[in-house]
Amino acid sequence: MNVYRQKVFVLTGALALTALLVGALTLPHLQQHYLREQAEDDTQLLHLAKQSLQAALERYAPLPALIAERPSLGQLLENPDTPALAATVNEDLRQTAAMVHASDVFLMDITGRTIAAATYQDDGSYVGRNFSHQTYFTNALYGALSSFQVSGTTTGERGYFYAAPVEVGDRIVGVLAIKFNIEAFNSVWNGASREFIVSDTNGFVLMSSRPDWHFRAMRPLTDATRRVIAQNLQYPIDRIELLPITTEDLSDTAQRVTITGDTTDSFVMTFVTLPQRGWTMTALQSTAPALLTAVTTLLMIGLIVLLLIAALLSYLLKQARQKEALISEQRAKRLLETTVSQRTADLQKALEHLKNTQTDLIQAGKLSGLGQMSAALSHEFNQPLAAVKTYADNARAFLDRDRVAEARDNIDRISKMADRMASISAHLRNFARRPQQATGPLLLNKVVHDALAVIDVRLASGAGRIDYTAPIDDVYVTGGHVRLQQVIVNMLNNALDAMEGQTDPLVTLTVSGHSIVVRDRGPGVDAATADQMFDPFFTTKPPGKGLGLGLSISYNIVTDFGGTMTAANHPDGGAVFTVTLQPATPLREAAE
């Protein structure tokens, strides 16, 4: 690498490092920007939630005054010791509570004692309890409609109370109160992607989308505040816990907060007030989207910067290559001038050497062809010659026993084997991929039968068994009888060779449609063998057991017929060789 290129890479590396450092320093500020944008979006949603909560609260506010107008309530307050009237009012209040979905509707006399309630049948009924200490009772007793929130001091259920005076004539004789479970107002934020908190003036969490934040204070409670809460029994003072929260201002109405619990969560917090109730409604959204947006923005900017740096690097490298090319060109010209004369002399010598080499290659080609031909003849004639030897021995034995008919049959078979060897010799050139010889329709059933007749010679010596069921219908394919028979015999012999040494070798031969399938129970075909098993002179047999020509010759024969030959492993073990041929219409059977 020359000095110019080194300078180019140093410059681009410095630019990339600078961009990385700028991005790292910019990320916090960019995240703050997106956090503020996120807070602005949340403010709009928060105002909608606030309006929904106010509407839900105001929907129930008129109910106490309407129910308090029932004459039976005043009658019971003036005659509290009337059991029948008390039973009637209790049941009336129970039905009313069910109709308006209230937790309880209860009637108190002017001392604050509850004399009737919708929950009169429950163990935790308010009947007999005194609520004169509650603000909603005091306000209603003096003729005002009132509302008041409380968190489970009696029943453990967070509730919101509405109360109204019960009047007889111009006198207030009692107070009617309705309690609603605060959970009824949680529908305001159901399904929202943010967390919500509603807190009172003391920072106590009245409602929240997170149950684990209930009964929590968002800031420490002073002793004076605790005394007021304890006096009014507004909250269970012994259960108030501080919500571990830390804040960082983002704007006047938004903060970044961290709340620690089982996990530490970071939020953007926006809030609005409900001044008529002294509440604060808070929305908290995870800071993860803002961080993700900031990172995505930086990545996009970084990608643009990298593309610019890459373009600059490409331009500078192009300049460097042009300079190098100019220097190389000048050097090459000088070398060319000094070597032209030497190359001319070398070329003349090379031409003479080429002529001599061509002569040697022609001679080597002749010797190679002669060697391949003799090897192929030896391989292809071994099987028929073995059969001829067996038939000749059988014929002699039959003649010795005056069994002329059997001897004649064996001599006929010898004649057929001689014809087959002649046909094989004539068609051996197929291995050299000569132009196709005559093919035509073949009755596959007959070819398979003849091939089995040849292999019977080997099976008779206990070499194994062949499981074959002939197809019911005649199957016609395109090919030559002798050559296809040669292919089938090679496949069967290879299958038997693969199981050499087994106690009872079994080969399965199947004719399926226009395919011939031969399966052995041997070791199968490994990946290395599969890539070259159809190559000439490739064999896995030990020296002296085979020349590696059988499968290659068979493959070329099947290809000449327009078919395919494949090998695979059977799921239950062993190899499967499949020959698929072209279908044919029966006209006349090809003899070759």
N, C-alpha and C positions, 0 to 999 in steps of 0.2 A: 504494500500500500504506500503510494507516494505521499509526499508532504502535503500536497494540495488536498488530497482526499482526507487525510487526518484532520486538517483544519475544518473541512466540511462537517465531519462527524462530531467534532468537538463543539462547533457552533450549534448544530441542531440538538445535541444533547443538552447544552446549556439552556436553549430555548424551552425544551420539554421540561427540564427541572424547574425553570422559573414558572412555567404555567402550572405545574403541580403545586408549588409552594403558594402561588397566588390563590389557587382553588381552595387549598386547605385553610388559608386565612380568611377567605371570603365566605366559606360555608356557614359559620355561626351567624354572620350578619344577614345572609340570604335566608337562613331559617327563621330569624326574627321577623323579617319582612313577610314571609308566608304565614307565620303565626298570627301576625296582625291582620292579614287578609282573611285568614280563617276565622278570627274573632269577629270581624265585620259580618261575615256570612252567618255566623252563629247568632249575632244580635237580632237579625231579622227573624230567624226561627224562634228565638227566645221570646220575642214579642208575641208571636202567634201562640206559643205555649202559654204565656201569661194570660192572654185573652181567653183561651180555652179553660184555664183553671178558674179564672174569675167567673166565667159563665157557669161552670159546674157548681161553684160555691153559691152563687146568687140564685141558681135554680131551686135550691132547697130552702133559701132564707124565708120565704113567705109561709112555709108549711106550719110552723108552730102557732102563728096567729090564727090561721084558718082552723086548725084542730081545736085551739083553745075556745072557740066560739060554741062548741057543742054543749048544750044545756046539762047533759049528764055529768060533765066534769065539775061544774059549779055545784050541782046537787050533791055529789059525793064529798066535795070539800066541806060543805056545810053539814053533811050527815056521814062522817067517816066511819061510823060504827054500824053501817047497814051492809051486811054481808052480800045480800042479793045484788044491791046496787054496785058494790065493789067488784063482784064477779062480772057483772055486765060491762063495767068500764074497763076492767083488765082485758077481757076478750076483745072489746072494741079497739083498744090500743094495740093488741097483738095483730089483729087483722090490718090495722092502719100501717103498722111497721112493715108487715109483709108487702103491702101494696106499694109503699114508697121506697122499699129496699133499705130501710133504716136498721141499724143495729139494735136500737131500743127507742121507745117512746114512753116517757114516765111523767107522772103527775106528783107535784110536791105541794104541801100546804105552806102557809106563810112562815112556818118555823124551819122549813127546808127538809122536812121528813117526807120520804116518798111513800105515798099511800096507794099507788097503782102503777103498774108498768107492763109493757108488752112482754117482758121476759118473766112474768110472774110465775111461770111453771118451771123456770130454770134454777139450778142450784146457786148461780151467781146473780140472782135477780137483785135489782135495786130496791125492791119493796122493803121498807123499814130502814133504809139507809138515809142519812142526813147529809145534804149537800149545801147547807147554808153558807159554807166557807167559799163556795165557788163564785167567781165573778159573774158568770152568766146568770146565776140565780139572783144575786143582789141587784143586778141591772134590771132584770125582768120584774122583780118585786116592786121596783119603783116606777114601773109602767113603761120601760123601754124594751124594744126588741134587741136582742143581743146575740152575739156568737162568741165562741171561745174554743180554743184548741187545747187538748190535753193528751198526754201520752201514757196510757195504761197504768194509772195509779191504783185503780180498783180491780180491773179485769185483765190488765196486761195488754189490752187491745188499744192501739192508737186511734183516738176518736176526735171528731169535730162536733161541737154542740151548738144547737140553735135553741133559744128559749124565748117565751112570750108570756105575759101575765094572763091569768084566768080571772075574768071579771064577772061579778053578779051585780047588775045595776051599775052603780058608779063606784063599787068597792072592788079592790083586788083581793081575791081570796086564796090565790095560789099561783103556781108557775108550772107551765107545761114545757118540757124540754125534749128535744129529738137528738139522738146521737147517731152520727154516721161514721162508719169505719173509714179512716183516711185512705185505706187501700182503694176505696171506691173512686178516688180522684186520680189514681195512678194511670188511668187510661189516657191521660193527657200526653204521656210520653211513651206509651207502648209502641214498640216497633221502631222507635227512633234509633239512629246510629250514635247518639250521644248519651251521656249520663246527665241526670237532672237532680238538683237539690232544692228544696224549699225550706228556708230557715226563718226563725223569728228574730225579733230585735236583739235577743241575747246570743244569736248565732247558733241556737239549738236546731238540729235537723229534724223538721217535722215530717217531711216526705222526701223520698229519694227513689230513684230507679235502681239503686244498689241496696239490697236489704242489710248488708253488713255496715252501712253508714247510719242506720236508724239509731236513735238514742245516743247520738254523738254531738258534741259541741265543736263548732268550727274555730272557736277561740276560747281561751281560758275564762271561766266564770268567776266573777268577783264574789266575795263573801256576801255582800249586800244582795246580789242577784240570787245567790243560793238561798238566802233567807226568804226572799219573796216567793221563789219557786216552792220551797218547803211549806210556806204558809198557805199558799193557794192549792197545794197538792196538784200542781199543774203537770209536773213530770216526776217520775220515780227518781228522786235525788240520788239514791244510792247506786243507780245504774247509769248515770251520766258519765260518759268517757270522752276524752278529748280526741278528736280526729287528727291524727298526725299529718299536718299539712304545712308546707312551706310555699311561699308565694314570691313572685317576681313580676313587677308591673310591666305591662306591655303598652297600655293606654289608660285613659280615665275609666273605662268600663271593662277592661280586660286584663287578665293576669296569666302568667304561666305558673302552674302549681304542680307540686309533687306530693302525692299522697302515699304514705307508707302503711302497708298492712302485711298480709301474707305475701304480696308482691308489691314492688314499688312502681307506681304508675305516674306518668307525666301527662298533664292535660293543659289545654288552653281553656281558661275559665272566663266566661262573660256573665254579667248579671244585670237584672232589672229589679226594681222595687215594686211592691204592691202597697202603696202608702196607706190605703184605707184599712189595711189589716196589720201594717207594720212588718210585712214579710219581705224577704229577698228571694228571688227565684234565680237559680244559677244553672248554667249549662256548661258541661265539661266535655270537651272532645280531645281524643288522644292527639299528642303532638307528632305521632308517627307519620300521618299524611303530609304535614308540613315539611318534616325532615326528608321524606321520600321525594317530595316535589323539589326541594332544594338540591338534593343529590342528583335528581334527574336533570334539572336545569344545568348544574355544573358539568354533568357528563356530556350533555349536548354541546355546551360551550367548549368543553375539553375536546370533544370529537372534532368540532370545527377547527379548533386550534391545531390539533394533530394533523388534520387534513392539509391545513396551510403549511405546517412544518414539513409534512411529507412532500407537498408540491415543491417547496423550496429545496428540500434535499434532493428531489428528483432532478430539478433544474441544475443545481450545483454539480451533481454527479454526472449529468449529461455533459456539462462543460469539461469536467475532468476526463471523461471518456474520450471526448473529442481531442483533447490535448494528447492523451496517451495514444490514440489511434494515429495521430499525425506523426508522433515520434516513431511508433511501430512501423508505419508505412515507409518512412525514410530509411529505417534500418533494414526493412525487407528488400527495398530496392538495391541497397548496397550488397546484401547477401545474394540476391538474384543474379546480379552482374558477375559475381565471383564464382557462382556454381553452375551457370548455364552450360559452360563447356564440359564440366565434369558430368553433368546429367546426360549430355548427349552421348558421351562415351559409355556411360553406365547403361543407357537405354539400348544401345547396340548389343552389348553383352547379354542383357536381359532377353532380347528377342531370340538370340541363339539358344539361350538356356530354356526358353519357353518351348521352342521346337523340340528339343530333346525330351522335355518333361511330357509334352503331349504324346510323343511316341511311347514313353514308358506307361502313361495312363491308359492308353488304348490296350497295351498288352496286359496290364493289371486288370482291366475291365473284362477282358476275355477270360483270364484265369478265374476271376471272382464269379462270373456267370457260370463257368463250368463247375466250380465248387458248389454253388447254390443248387444247380440242376441235379448234380449227383446226390447231394444231401436230401433234396426233395424226393427224388426217385426212391432213395433208400427208405425214407420215412413212410411214403405212401404205399410202397410195395410190401413192407413188413407184415401188415395185417393180412392182405390177401394170400401172401406166401405161407403164413402160418396156417391159414384155413386150408390151402391146397395140401400142405403137409398132412394135416389132420384127416382130410378127406381121402388122400392116397393111402394112408395107413389103414383107415376104415375099409377102403375098397379091397385091399390085400387080405384083411382079416375076413371079410365077407366071401371073397373068392375061395379062400382056404376052406370055408365052411359050405361051399356050394350055394351060397345065398346070392345068386346072380342079380336078382332085382335090386337088392340093397346096394350091391357093388356098382350096378349101373347108375343108380341114383347119385352115389358119391362121385362117380366119374362125370356125370352131368354137372354136378356142383363145381367140380374142378374146372370144367369147361367154362362155366359162368364166371368163375374167379379169374380165368385167363382173359375172358372178354373184358371183365372189369378192369384188369391191370392195363390192358391195351387202351381202354377208354381213358383211364387215369393218365397214362403216358401221353395220350393225345391232348388232354386238357390241362396238363401241368403248367402250360404256358399262362394259364389264368392267374397263377401266382405273380407273374411279372406284370400284371395289369394290362394285358393285351386287349384289343377291342373285344367287345362282348360276342360270345358265341350264341348260336341259336337257342332261344328259350321259347317255351310255350306252355299251355295248360298242363298241369300235372294233377293226378289223383293222389293227394297227400297221404291218404290211408294206405295206398299200395307202397309208396316210398318208405314210409315208416315200417311197414311189414318186412320189406326187403332188408332194411337196415338191421332190424332185429334178428333176421335170419343170419346175417353176417356176425353179429355180436354173440349169437348163441354158441359159437365155437369157443369163445372165451368163457362164457357163463358155464359151459359144460365142465370146465376144469375147476369149478367151485370159486370163481372169482367174485361172485356176488349175485344179486337178484335185481330184476327190473320190474317195477310196478307200472303196468300200462293197461289202460282200458281204451279200446278203439272207439272213436266217435261213431255215433249211430248213423249219421248222414255222411254222404260223400263230401269231402272238402277238396276243392280245386284251387291251386295256387299257380303262380307263374314261376318257371324255373326249368332246370334239366334234371332228369331222373337220377342219373349216375352221380352227378356232382352234389345234388341235394342229399342223396343217400350217403355220400362221402362225408358231408357236413354232420349228419346225424350220428354216424358211426364215430367220428372224431369226438363229438360232444359226450357220447356214452362212454367211450374209452377214457376220456379225461375225468369223467365223474367217478368211474371205478378206480382210476389211479389215485384220485384224491382221498379215497377211503382205504387205501392199501394198509393192511395190518389190522383192520377191524374184523371182529368175529363174524358178523353177518352184514356185509355191505348192502345197502338198499338204495337204488336209484329210482326216482319217480319221473316217468315220462308222460307228459300231458299234451294233448292237442286241443288248444282252446281257440276257436275261431280259425284264424289264419296264422296262428302262432304255435311254435313248437317250444315247449318249456321242459328243461332237464334240470332236476334238482338232486344234489348229492347231500350226504351227511358228514362231509369232511370239515376241515378247519375254516373254510370260507375264503374270501378274497380280501386281502389287506389293501390299504390305500396305495402303497407303493406299487403293488402288483397291478392294480386296476388301471394305472396310467399307461402301462406298456405291455399288457398281456397279449394284445393283438399285433404287436410288432414282430417281424421275422427274427428267428433265432433267440427269442426271449423265452426262458423256461425256468420254472422253480424246481424242476426235478433234478436229482443228483446226476453227475456226469455218467454218460452211458445209458441213461433212461429216456432221453428225448432230446430232439434237436431244436425245439421251439418253433416248429413250422406248422403244426396242425391247426391251431387257432387262427394263425395269420392266413393260411390258405382258406379255411372255412369262412373267415370274415370277408375275404375278397370275393369268394364265390357268392355269398349272400348279397353282397353289394352289387355284383353283376346282375343278380336277379331283381334288383330294385328294392331289396328288403333291408332290414337292420338286424344286427346281432349285438346284444348287450349282456352284461354280467352284473350281478348284485348279490348281496348276502340275504339269506332267508332269516326272518325274525326268530325262528326256532333253531337256527344253526345250519351251517352248510352254505354252499354256493348255488345260485340259480342262473342258468344261461338261457336266454330267450332269443329265438329267431322268429321274426315277424316278416311274412312274405306278402306279396301283392295278390289279391284275389284274382281268379281267372274264370272264364266261362269255358266249360268242357267242349273242346273241339277235337283236338287230337293231342295226345301226350307227347311232350318233347322227349327225345331219347337221350339227350346229352345231360 
